Amino acid sequence: MDTLVVRGERVVLPDGERPATIHIEDGLIVKIGGYDDAATAVPVFDAGERLVSPGGVDTHVHINEPGRTDWEGFDTATRAAAAAGVTTVVDMPLNSIPPTTTVHGLEAKRLAAVGRCHVDVGFWGGVVPGNAADLRPLAAAGVRGFKCFLSPSGVDEFEHIDEAGLRVAMPILAQLELPLLAHAELPRELRDPSGDPRRYSTWLESRPPIAETAAIELLIRLSRDYGTRVHVVHLATAHALSHIRAARAERLPITVETCPHYLTFAAEDIGDGRTDLKCAPPIRGRAERDRLWQALEDGDIDLVATDHSPAPPATKHLDEGDFVQAWGGIASLQLGLSAIWTGAVDRRVPLTSLARWLAEAPARLAGFYPRKGVLAAGADADLVVWDPAAVTTVDAGALYHRHPITPYHGRQLRGRVHTTFLRGEVIYDEGACRGGALGHLI
């Protein structure tokens, strides 16, 4: 029996931060005790004054393998996750070829992932026009839920779906008791970009907040009709929050995420040609950013996920700075914890809220809780030991992401990960991944 005790003066538990010991046997937490509650015959990892938090769960990661492994892959993406204190990721069903819209696509993913994962990996299935018959087999094969796009996804092999298609798929998902994750922008509200393609405003104005709001209103109506769990991914506008609050007042099963880039950057600060900051929905203004933070603190937004969507330099059109032609996606998997903590410090956000946004709530969304996302007896011993006071300057070339492109390059962020444990095994320590590819496919 493998045993270990991790103890620290600052352990983030569900009921608050306090000195504690975490007793681990065979990869599971068996007991949480007081700081001095450590058996002398058991190895002890003493975190001292560094924080011990539950390992992060990132439910929005585009790994892109197979088919676009030159964009990102299981080895590089999961190394980046481990370095960020993320111990579980859920892979999105698009950008890989084939996409995860059939069992065949899921098996291709699993085959590509075997022996290459440094953290645990789950998979979302996809809802696209014409694949309603594939949803039950995908669920039986183990996907955690289903992703759809209400507007074009950017890749031909993953088509967006309309209301008629959703009315076919959503009753099936309700019966399966699995969530529908939706990219919420309605095509009828999108505009063709017009103006200088190097100016950020050209991209921003082509995707107005009403595109998000109208899509979320549609999703709420359909959730009301069918009882389907709906999760709105990467919310970028606060204009939709009143609709979300009203839906929750009806007790409709609606959850929402936002992303570190929407909480960090602001449209007013994005210079000409900064295509590393192109994403959809777009990063909006400072006022929207502040309202998203407030919604997160108020509980109107449930969680934060990175929407890590990397691409080769050529597809970002960095030299030309063309926002219209550039691929829309931000590489940030390795930086999620520090990016969110940097913004949270000034707002005096408690560490328990950070753990809820980055671990517990996403684990609940993917059906991993209480095995993941919490420091409690019976949970996997997935832990991150980090220094919240440390300040580092981001060097894109030092990240594990396949390509050294991120809008955080050169930015100072608070919070440095020192050690990451996956089921009680050290997978990252003092700047390097350790122990090989120990991740499971779940």
VOGU-3710 file (C-alpha; in Angstrom, 3 decimals, decimal comma):
1> mdtlvvrger> 0,000/0,000/0,000  1,475/3,357/-1,101  1,071/5,958/1,629  1,915/9,639/1,863  1,016/12,617/4,009  0,911/16,103/2,532  0,694/18,794/5,138  0,715/22,542/5,079  -0,065/25,620/7,090  -2,498/26,799/4,382
11> vvlpdgerpa> -4,685/24,018/3,009  -7,779/25,031/1,025  -10,617/22,800/2,184  -14,333/23,068/1,313  -15,054/24,936/4,546  -12,080/27,264/4,426  -8,315/27,588/4,602  -6,465/26,158/7,612  -3,415/24,090/8,668  -4,048/20,435/7,874
21> tihiedgliv> -2,607/17,093/6,887  -3,876/15,108/3,912  -3,495/11,361/4,371  -3,130/9,475/1,099  -3,289/5,741/0,450  -3,156/4,136/-2,998  -3,877/7,435/-4,703  -6,913/8,372/-2,627  -7,373/10,835/0,217  -8,352/8,710/3,209
31> kiggyddaat> -8,389/11,395/5,905  -7,926/15,114/6,502  -6,332/15,729/9,899  -4,784/18,502/11,942  -1,395/19,915/11,046  0,475/17,704/13,534  -1,506/14,579/12,650  1,219/12,808/10,679  2,362/9,233/11,342  6,120/9,074/11,792
41> avpvfdager> 6,473/5,957/9,620  4,789/7,599/6,606  6,592/9,855/4,092  5,609/13,482/4,613  5,594/16,249/2,020  5,610/19,501/3,966  4,285/22,435/1,939  5,099/24,869/4,724  3,516/28,276/4,079  2,688/27,502/0,459
51> lvspggvdth> -0,942/26,906/-0,419  -2,271/23,390/-0,920  -5,366/23,435/-3,154  -7,384/20,820/-5,026  -5,950/20,011/-8,441  -7,597/22,073/-11,133  -10,187/20,683/-13,547  -10,222/22,414/-16,935  -13,325/21,438/-18,875  -12,583/23,467/-22,016
61> vhinepgrtd> -9,392/22,349/-23,752  -8,819/21,861/-27,484  -6,096/19,230/-27,725  -6,608/18,816/-31,516  -5,056/15,335/-31,775  -5,391/13,354/-34,025  -5,560/15,192/-37,302  -4,211/18,569/-36,199  -1,418/17,412/-33,927  0,737/20,177/-35,426
71> wegfdtatra> -1,594/22,565/-33,547  -1,439/20,805/-30,154  -1,287/17,240/-28,829  -1,932/15,141/-25,754  1,704/15,157/-24,633  2,276/18,910/-24,838  -1,196/19,929/-23,642  -1,184/17,695/-20,584  2,350/18,755/-19,643  1,091/22,344/-19,729
81> aaaagvttvv> -1,851/21,351/-17,555  0,397/19,703/-14,970  2,564/22,831/-14,847  -0,580/24,873/-14,157  -1,707/22,671/-11,265  -4,470/21,229/-13,446  -4,850/17,493/-12,848  -7,856/16,777/-15,090  -8,821/18,178/-18,481  -11,810/17,482/-20,702
91> dmplnsippt> -11,030/17,575/-24,404  -13,321/19,360/-26,824  -14,733/17,316/-29,727  -13,617/19,580/-32,568  -10,400/20,617/-34,299  -9,296/16,988/-34,325  -9,828/14,846/-37,424  -12,051/12,910/-37,083  -14,088/14,965/-34,622  -15,663/13,274/-31,591
101> ttvhgleakr> -19,121/13,107/-33,157  -19,165/9,300/-33,490  -17,809/6,403/-31,462  -15,224/5,966/-34,206  -14,025/9,526/-33,580  -13,881/8,924/-29,830  -11,855/5,751/-30,289  -9,423/7,626/-32,556  -8,980/10,159/-29,767  -8,360/7,481/-27,176
111> laavgrchvd> -5,881/5,678/-29,382  -3,934/8,897/-29,904  -3,997/9,654/-26,166  -2,858/6,303/-24,754  0,481/6,610/-22,991  0,794/10,331/-23,732  -1,207/11,989/-20,948  0,458/13,587/-17,930  -2,900/14,366/-16,293  -6,266/12,620/-16,383
121> vgfwggvvpg> -8,283/13,259/-19,544  -12,002/13,016/-20,263  -13,820/13,696/-23,507  -16,845/15,682/-24,631  -18,844/14,382/-27,563  -20,205/16,639/-30,285  -23,692/17,524/-31,477  -23,725/18,354/-35,192  -26,416/18,187/-37,879  -27,396/14,583/-38,569
131> naadlrplaa> -25,633/12,774/-35,702  -28,592/12,297/-33,326  -28,261/8,519/-33,729  -24,673/8,724/-32,463  -25,475/10,426/-29,165  -26,538/7,366/-27,168  -23,580/5,243/-28,370  -21,184/8,062/-27,507  -22,699/8,345/-24,042  -22,399/4,590/-23,549
141> agvrgfkcfl> -18,750/4,821/-24,652  -18,021/7,339/-21,886  -18,215/10,934/-23,111  -18,995/13,352/-20,283  -21,530/15,431/-22,218  -21,927/17,074/-25,615  -20,694/20,294/-27,236  -22,414/22,190/-30,027  -21,897/25,430/-31,933  -24,811/27,695/-32,731
151> spsgvdefeh> -22,629/29,591/-35,236  -19,903/28,310/-37,603  -17,089/26,646/-35,662  -14,282/27,564/-38,030  -13,634/23,983/-39,171  -15,625/22,214/-41,881  -15,821/18,846/-40,145  -17,759/20,243/-37,151  -20,825/22,050/-38,470  -22,972/24,354/-36,380
161> ideaglrvam> -26,523/23,363/-35,504  -29,783/25,282/-35,675  -32,894/25,263/-33,521  -34,485/22,386/-35,439  -31,402/20,252/-34,892  -31,313/21,118/-31,203  -34,941/20,070/-30,855  -33,931/16,619/-32,073  -30,828/16,306/-29,888  -31,884/17,903/-26,607
171> pilaqlelpl> -34,599/15,396/-25,613  -32,001/12,640/-26,062  -29,495/14,441/-23,842  -32,208/15,014/-21,233  -32,883/11,281/-21,124  -29,143/10,592/-20,889  -28,872/13,188/-18,091  -25,802/14,676/-19,759  -25,165/18,394/-20,341  -25,225/20,254/-23,625
181> lahaelprel> -22,295/22,675/-23,799  -23,026/25,443/-26,257  -20,995/28,031/-28,101  -23,685/30,680/-27,842  -23,643/33,114/-30,756  -26,524/33,240/-33,254  -25,500/33,595/-36,921  -28,310/36,040/-37,737  -26,799/38,556/-35,301  -23,246/38,294/-36,626
191> rdpsgdprry> -21,960/40,813/-39,164  -19,409/40,589/-41,938  -16,225/42,352/-40,774  -15,808/45,735/-42,446  -12,973/48,161/-42,043  -9,235/47,893/-41,539  -8,490/44,199/-40,806  -5,594/45,198/-38,547  -7,853/47,108/-36,180  -9,330/45,121/-33,300
201> stwlesrppi> -12,582/47,071/-33,556  -13,173/45,489/-36,975  -13,354/42,059/-35,355  -15,149/43,220/-32,208  -17,953/44,983/-34,066  -18,626/41,935/-36,227  -19,689/39,896/-33,178  -21,896/42,139/-31,021  -23,215/41,166/-27,580  -26,705/40,579/-29,004
211> aetaaielli> -25,355/37,488/-30,799  -24,547/35,938/-27,425  -27,685/37,157/-25,704  -30,039/35,895/-28,414  -28,355/32,493/-28,456  -28,609/32,176/-24,675  -32,293/33,114/-24,798  -32,832/30,294/-27,319  -30,962/27,795/-25,159  -33,021/28,782/-22,122
221> rlsrdygtrv> -36,270/28,256/-24,050  -35,159/24,824/-25,202  -33,992/23,846/-21,735  -37,423/24,830/-20,455  -39,083/22,687/-23,160  -37,009/19,544/-22,643  -35,413/19,764/-19,200  -31,945/19,446/-20,746  -28,948/20,596/-18,741  -27,366/23,497/-20,631
231> hvvhlataha> -23,911/24,876/-20,046  -22,961/28,160/-21,738  -19,273/28,115/-22,574  -16,969/31,153/-22,635  -19,453/33,892/-21,732  -17,973/37,214/-22,877  -20,854/39,617/-22,285  -22,638/40,583/-19,111  -25,711/41,571/-21,145  -26,962/37,971/-20,925
241> lshiraarae> -26,802/37,759/-17,133  -30,357/38,959/-16,505  -31,679/36,140/-18,692  -29,485/33,620/-16,881  -30,645/34,819/-13,469  -34,286/34,609/-14,550  -33,775/31,065/-15,855  -32,237/30,008/-12,574  -35,117/31,572/-10,686  -37,276/29,106/-12,642
251> rlpitvetcp> -34,888/26,363/-11,491  -33,853/25,597/-15,048  -30,591/23,586/-15,185  -28,372/26,341/-16,658  -24,686/26,750/-15,825  -22,172/29,223/-17,220  -18,423/29,598/-17,595  -16,155/32,430/-18,532  -12,445/32,384/-19,363  -9,257/33,977/-18,034
261> hyltfaaedi> -8,850/36,168/-21,128  -12,267/37,773/-20,652  -11,332/38,525/-17,034  -7,829/39,808/-17,845  -7,818/41,773/-21,085  -10,028/44,618/-22,347  -10,875/45,737/-25,864  -9,625/49,261/-25,195  -6,119/47,907/-24,623  -5,846/45,636/-27,689
271> gdgrtdlkca> -3,577/47,273/-30,230  -3,570/47,023/-33,991  -2,444/43,637/-35,276  -2,638/41,839/-31,904  -4,142/38,703/-33,428  -2,852/36,627/-30,526  -5,900/38,095/-28,738  -8,465/37,075/-31,364  -11,150/34,724/-30,077  -14,886/34,199/-30,423
281> ppirgraerd> -16,861/35,615/-28,753  -14,431/38,527/-28,731  -12,840/40,147/-25,704  -15,049/43,104/-24,885  -14,527/46,358/-22,993  -13,418/47,076/-19,441  -16,966/47,611/-18,212  -17,961/44,156/-19,474  -14,870/42,666/-17,864  -15,737/44,184/-14,502
291> rlwqaledgd> -19,318/42,947/-14,709  -18,112/39,421/-15,504  -15,917/39,489/-12,405  -18,879/40,641/-10,323  -21,093/37,912/-11,798  -18,459/35,330/-10,933  -18,265/36,576/-7,350  -22,072/36,662/-7,106  -22,432/33,092/-8,377  -24,160/33,999/-11,647
301> idlvatdhsp> -21,135/32,510/-13,453  -20,246/29,078/-12,111  -16,702/28,390/-13,235  -13,654/29,458/-15,186  -12,149/27,334/-17,974  -9,313/28,339/-20,267  -10,770/27,507/-23,710  -7,181/26,652/-24,624  -7,300/26,781/-28,429  -3,778/26,941/-29,844
311> appatkhlde> -2,776/27,040/-33,482  0,444/27,284/-35,525  1,908/30,775/-35,990  0,943/30,932/-39,671  -2,763/30,551/-38,865  -2,633/33,472/-36,428  -1,350/35,822/-39,183  0,892/37,498/-36,642  3,092/39,206/-39,239  0,181/40,780/-41,094
321> gdfvqawggi> -1,891/41,314/-37,960  -5,054/40,492/-39,906  -7,937/39,964/-37,456  -10,286/38,813/-40,200  -8,062/36,016/-41,503  -6,441/34,924/-38,218  -7,513/31,778/-36,388  -9,597/32,662/-33,353  -8,208/30,978/-30,275  -6,066/31,759/-27,248
331> aslqlglsai> -3,339/29,526/-25,818  -3,463/29,738/-22,037  -3,739/26,268/-20,472  -0,540/26,634/-18,457  -1,524/30,082/-17,178  -5,108/29,721/-15,972  -4,497/29,614/-12,230  -2,067/32,528/-12,179  -4,154/34,648/-14,571  -7,284/34,279/-12,452
341> wtgavdrrvp> -5,437/34,718/-9,171  -3,823/37,922/-10,487  -7,253/39,429/-11,034  -8,696/37,950/-7,857  -6,087/39,473/-5,525  -7,207/43,057/-6,082  -10,816/41,991/-5,590  -9,997/40,193/-2,325  -11,536/36,975/-3,575  -11,247/34,173/-0,987
351> ltslarwlae> -9,219/31,129/-1,903  -12,251/28,909/-1,399  -13,941/30,754/-4,282  -10,896/30,207/-6,476  -10,986/26,467/-5,698  -14,684/26,356/-6,483  -14,301/28,109/-9,854  -11,251/26,158/-11,008  -11,824/22,725/-9,461  -15,143/21,904/-7,802
361> aparlagfyp> -17,609/23,481/-10,257  -15,940/22,127/-13,404  -15,673/18,689/-11,765  -19,415/18,828/-11,120  -20,095/19,837/-14,732  -18,186/16,845/-16,099  -19,593/14,384/-13,564  -16,262/13,887/-11,773  -17,294/15,298/-8,396  -16,695/14,243/-5,593
371> rkgvlaagad> -13,893/12,062/-6,974  -12,241/15,173/-8,419  -12,232/18,867/-7,601  -12,104/18,755/-3,810  -9,790/17,897/-0,935  -11,904/15,421/1,043  -11,829/11,810/2,153  -12,646/9,518/-0,761  -11,416/11,906/-3,454  -8,444/11,304/-5,711
381> adlvvwdpaa> -5,294/12,784/-4,198  -5,013/15,482/-6,859  -3,280/18,488/-5,294  -1,438/21,626/-6,298  1,115/23,295/-4,042  1,663/26,914/-5,035  2,936/30,279/-3,858  0,225/32,944/-4,220  2,675/35,796/-3,552  5,223/34,904/-6,240
391> vttvdagaly> 5,228/37,149/-9,310  6,559/35,857/-12,627  6,887/37,353/-16,089  5,385/35,063/-18,718  7,843/33,764/-21,305  5,862/32,114/-24,095  8,912/30,152/-25,195  9,188/28,486/-21,784  5,628/27,109/-21,819  4,847/23,487/-22,623
401> hrhpitpyhg> 2,249/24,480/-25,255  3,286/23,225/-28,692  3,688/26,763/-30,061  5,223/29,737/-28,194  2,244/31,997/-28,804  0,150/33,516/-26,025  -1,159/37,032/-25,393  0,168/36,710/-21,841  3,780/36,836/-23,088  5,655/39,514/-21,135
411> rqlrgrvhtt> 2,817/39,980/-18,666  3,443/39,776/-14,927  1,201/37,252/-13,183  0,823/36,319/-9,530  0,933/32,757/-8,275  3,580/30,157/-9,056  2,957/26,426/-9,075  5,650/24,452/-7,271  4,343/20,886/-7,128  1,404/19,045/-8,677
421> flrgeviyde> 0,213/15,647/-7,448  -1,964/13,304/-9,492  -3,478/10,553/-7,315  -0,648/11,075/-4,840  2,152/10,942/-7,435  4,296/13,990/-8,208  3,782/14,882/-11,872  5,284/18,380/-11,795  7,863/19,800/-9,433  9,945/22,969/-9,412
431> gacrggalgh> 9,673/23,774/-13,087  9,608/20,344/-14,717  7,187/17,508/-15,385  8,072/14,342/-13,480  7,264/10,651/-13,486  6,213/10,031/-17,067  2,725/9,958/-18,554  0,704/8,854/-15,516  -2,653/10,245/-16,623  -5,739/8,054/-17,048
441> li> -8,451/8,325/-19,694  -11,757/8,775/-17,863
//
